[in-house]
Amino acid sequence: MQEILHFLSQLSLHNDREWFEVHKDEYTRCRKRFEAFTAEFLQGMAVIDPALSGLQPKDCIWRIYRDVRFSNDKRPYKEWFGVFPAAPAPGKPKTGGKKSMRGGYYVHLQPGNCMFAGGIWGPTPELLKALREEIFANYDEVEAIMQSPQWRRYFGDFDTEWMLKKVPQGFDKDFVHADWLKRKAYTFSTPLTDEQVCAPDFVEHVLDIARAAKPMNDFLNYTFEEYGEFPSHDR
């Protein structure tokens, strides 16, 4: 994995097509190495979460090429590698992996900014409301998950990057976990050091984190199943 981090660090300094073409072979080697890691990761994840069985690396890995058509940032390449195993919607096998809106297991490789994340990112307004209602009605289940030793080993609260300033209309502003209702996404994450990423036991390490993440994903995905419209990302 050291070669991947080195390539990405250089790409961040030379994010242009001319440099990339000169180093295309290096990228190809790194891509194949990441695909091999992903295949091993998916094999372990299928044991931890059988709903992920059948996913292939191509379902879960993002292309390195950025879509710059509607962005002010014209850098042509992503400066990270990411993999997101997540189950497809029922009856829609092509909505799994990176296209899924279910709670999943994300591994992000970027020099100095590697991480593992879980949960549901970018829900539709209808799904977000359903998640808030489920958390409001069953906050004791969320508390129990967050108080478990496995969870506390890696995670704290839900991530706070995407939050409203006030409790949404229709919910009690004095609710004991009012901050949970302000979330616009229900994700949780833990950092990974570059040394951890390059260690021989990296796959085992992220699988251990995934085991801690599964109960919260199960809670969130129960709401996704009940919601029933089964949207998907197109990322």
C-alpha positions in Angstrom: 0.0 0.0 0.0 3.0 2.2 0.4 3.3 2.6 -3.4 -0.4 3.7 -3.5 0.2 6.4 -0.9 3.4 7.6 -2.7 1.6 7.8 -6.0 -1.3 9.7 -4.5 1.1 12.2 -2.8 2.8 12.9 -6.1 -0.5 13.2 -7.9 -1.6 15.9 -5.4 1.4 17.9 -6.4 1.0 17.3 -10.2 -2.7 16.9 -10.9 -2.6 17.4 -14.6 -3.0 15.2 -17.7 0.6 15.6 -18.9 2.1 14.3 -15.6 -0.5 11.5 -15.3 0.2 10.2 -18.8 3.9 10.0 -18.0 3.1 8.0 -14.8 0.2 5.9 -16.2 2.0 2.7 -15.6 2.5 3.5 -12.0 -1.2 4.3 -11.7 -2.1 1.0 -13.3 0.1 -0.9 -10.8 -1.5 1.0 -7.9 -5.0 0.4 -9.2 -4.4 -3.3 -9.5 -2.9 -3.4 -6.0 -6.0 -1.6 -4.7 -8.3 -4.0 -6.5 -6.4 -6.9 -4.9 -6.9 -5.3 -1.4 -10.6 -4.7 -2.2 -11.1 -8.4 -3.3 -9.6 -9.5 0.1 -11.7 -6.9 1.9 -14.9 -8.0 0.2 -14.2 -11.7 1.0 -13.9 -10.9 4.7 -16.9 -8.5 4.6 -19.1 -11.2 3.1 -18.6 -13.2 6.3 -19.3 -10.2 8.6 -22.3 -9.0 6.6 -23.7 -11.7 4.2 -25.8 -9.1 2.4 -22.6 -8.0 0.7 -22.0 -11.4 -0.9 -21.6 -11.2 -4.6 -20.1 -7.7 -4.7 -17.1 -7.3 -7.0 -14.2 -4.7 -6.7 -15.5 -2.9 -9.8 -18.9 -2.4 -8.0 -17.2 -0.7 -5.1 -14.2 1.3 -6.4 -14.5 4.8 -7.8 -12.8 5.8 -11.1 -9.9 8.2 -10.6 -11.2 10.6 -13.3 -13.1 13.5 -11.9 -16.2 14.9 -13.6 -15.3 18.6 -13.9 -18.1 19.7 -16.2 -20.0 21.6 -13.5 -17.2 22.2 -11.0 -15.0 25.2 -10.4 -12.3 22.7 -9.4 -10.8 21.6 -12.7 -8.3 19.2 -11.4 -8.8 16.1 -13.7 -8.0 13.4 -11.1 -9.2 12.3 -7.7 -6.3 12.4 -5.2 -7.6 9.4 -3.2 -8.6 5.8 -3.6 -11.9 4.7 -2.1 -13.9 1.5 -1.8 -17.5 1.3 -0.5 -19.1 -2.2 0.0 -22.8 -1.7 0.6 -25.7 -4.0 -0.3 -28.0 -3.3 -3.2 -31.7 -2.5 -2.8 -33.9 -5.5 -2.8 -34.6 -6.7 -6.4 -32.1 -4.2 -7.8 -28.7 -5.9 -7.9 -27.0 -3.1 -9.9 -27.5 -0.6 -7.0 -24.9 -2.1 -4.7 -21.5 -0.9 -3.8 -20.7 2.7 -4.6 -24.2 3.3 -6.1 -25.9 2.2 -2.9 -27.7 4.6 -0.5 -27.7 2.0 2.3 -25.4 2.1 5.2 -22.1 0.6 4.1 -18.4 0.4 4.9 -16.1 2.9 3.3 -12.2 2.8 3.2 -10.6 6.0 2.1 -6.9 6.1 1.2 -5.3 9.6 0.9 -1.9 10.4 2.3 -2.3 11.9 5.8 -6.1 11.6 5.6 -6.9 7.9 5.5 -10.1 6.8 7.2 -12.8 4.2 7.7 -16.4 5.4 7.6 -19.8 3.8 7.9 -23.5 4.9 7.8 -25.7 6.6 5.3 -24.4 9.6 3.3 -26.5 11.9 1.1 -30.0 10.5 1.9 -33.0 11.9 0.0 -35.1 14.4 2.1 -37.8 11.6 2.6 -35.2 9.0 3.7 -33.6 11.6 6.0 -36.9 12.3 7.7 -37.5 8.6 8.1 -34.1 8.2 9.7 -34.7 11.0 12.1 -38.1 9.6 13.1 -36.6 6.2 13.7 -33.8 7.6 15.8 -36.3 9.8 17.8 -38.5 6.8 18.5 -35.7 4.3 19.2 -32.9 6.4 20.6 -32.2 3.8 23.3 -31.0 1.4 20.6 -28.6 3.9 19.3 -27.4 4.6 22.8 -26.8 0.9 23.4 -24.7 0.6 20.2 -22.6 3.7 21.0 -22.0 2.5 24.6 -20.7 -0.9 23.4 -16.9 -1.5 23.9 -16.6 -2.5 20.2 -18.1 0.8 19.0 -16.2 2.9 21.5 -12.9 1.4 20.4 -13.2 3.1 17.1 -16.0 5.6 17.0 -17.7 8.3 19.0 -20.8 10.1 17.9 -22.3 10.5 14.4 -20.1 12.8 12.2 -20.8 16.5 12.6 -19.8 17.9 9.2 -23.3 18.1 7.9 -25.7 19.6 10.5 -28.6 22.0 10.7 -28.4 24.8 13.2 -31.8 24.0 14.7 -33.8 20.9 15.4 -36.0 20.2 12.3 -39.6 21.3 12.4 -41.9 18.6 13.8 -39.4 17.3 16.4 -39.1 18.2 20.1 -36.3 20.7 20.5 -35.8 19.4 24.0 -35.2 15.8 22.9 -32.4 14.3 24.9 -30.4 13.8 21.7 -31.5 16.8 19.8 -28.2 17.1 18.0 -28.8 13.7 16.4 -31.9 15.1 14.7 -29.9 18.0 13.3 -27.7 15.6 11.2 -28.2 15.8 7.4 -26.3 12.5 7.0 -25.9 9.6 9.5 -22.2 8.7 9.1 -19.5 7.8 11.5 -15.8 7.5 11.0 -12.4 6.8 12.5 -9.0 7.9 11.1 -6.4 5.5 9.8 -2.7 6.4 9.9 -0.5 5.9 6.9 1.5 3.4 9.0 -1.7 1.4 9.7 -2.5 1.4 6.0 0.9 0.0 5.1 1.0 -2.6 7.8 0.8 -6.3 6.9 -2.4 -6.7 9.0 -4.3 -3.8 7.3 -7.1 -5.9 5.9 -7.6 -7.6 9.3 -7.6 -4.1 10.9 -10.4 -2.7 8.7 -12.4 -5.9 9.1 -12.3 -5.4 12.9 -13.5 -1.9 12.5 -16.3 -3.1 10.2 -17.5 -5.6 12.8 -17.8 -2.6 15.2 -19.7 -0.6 12.5 -22.2 -3.3 11.6 -24.7 -2.9 14.4 -25.2 0.8 13.5 -25.4 0.0 9.8 -28.0 -2.6 10.6 -30.1 0.0 12.6 -29.9 2.5 9.8 -30.6 0.0 7.1 -33.7 -1.2 8.9 -35.1 2.2 8.2 -33.9 2.1 4.6 -35.8 -1.2 4.2 -38.9 0.3 5.7 -38.7 3.4 3.6 -39.2 1.3 0.6 -38.4 3.6 -2.4 -34.8 2.4 -2.6 -33.0 5.3 -4.2 -29.4 4.9 -5.4 -26.4 7.1 -5.8 -24.9 7.7 -9.2 -21.4 8.8 -8.2 
